[in-house]
């Protein structure tokens, strides 16, 4: 188990669950677990690639919170021809 933080006051202990699903029949196509301190977006590409390789599932869109909205993630998903639906993180500078 690892410790994570959503904000300076919002802390949590445990794990994160990452999943992909086909929205039309509501079938989960892939699932994985990471430690609580693992950045959300680190699990995205492996899950998408596994779903394609093992099940032949082509991801068309990805919905996520601001952890997925970075310019780097936008570029990666654009290169894979995946629509990314996410808010852009606010600047901390």
N, C-alpha and C positions, 0 to 999 in steps of 0.2 A: 504494500500500500504506500502511496505517496501523498504528499500534501499539496494542495493547489490553492489558487487565489483568484477570485473574480474581481476583487477590488481590495482596497486597503482594509476594509472591515469584513468583506465577504470571503471567508476561508472555508475550505472543505477538505476532508480526508477521504481517500478511496481511489476509485478507478473511473475511467470514462468509457462509455460504450459508443462505438462508431458503427453505423450500419448503412447499407444501401438497400433500396427496395424498388421494385417495379410498381409504379403507382396505379396502373390500370387494374391488375388483379390483386393488388395489395400483398405482394409476395416479397419477403425479405430475401435478397439475393446474396448478401454477404454481411458478416458481422465480425467485429474484432473488439478487443478490450485493450486499453492502454493505461498507464499509470496516471494518477491525477494531475501530475505536473507536466505531462506531455502536451505540447501545443496541438490544438485540434486539427489544424490544417496538415500536420505531418502524416496523418493517417489517410488523407484523401486519395492521393494517387495510387498507393498500394491497393486500396479497396476497389477503386475504379478499374485498375489493371487486372486484378484477380477476377472480378465479375466478368470482364471481357474474355479473359483466357479460359476460365473454367466453365462458364455458362454461356458464352457467346452473347452476353448482354452489352449493348452499346449504350453508354450513359449519354443522355441528351441534355440534361440540366442538373444543376446542383443547387440546393438551397442551404444556406448556413448563416450563422451570425457574423458579427464583424471580424471574427478571427479568420474568416474565409475571404474577406473583402479587400485584401491588400493588392497592390498593383502587381506584385509577383504572381499571386494566385490567379488574378484576372488573366494575366498573360499565359500561364500554364494551361488554364482551362480553355482559353481562346485557341491555343495551338492544338488542343485535343478536340476542338469544335464542340465544346460543352458550354451551354449557357449557364453563367454563374449568377445566381440571385442572392445578393448579399449587400448589406450596408457597408459603405466604405468606413474604415476606422477613422476616428478623429485624430488630428495631429496632436502630439504631446509637446511640441516645441512652442 
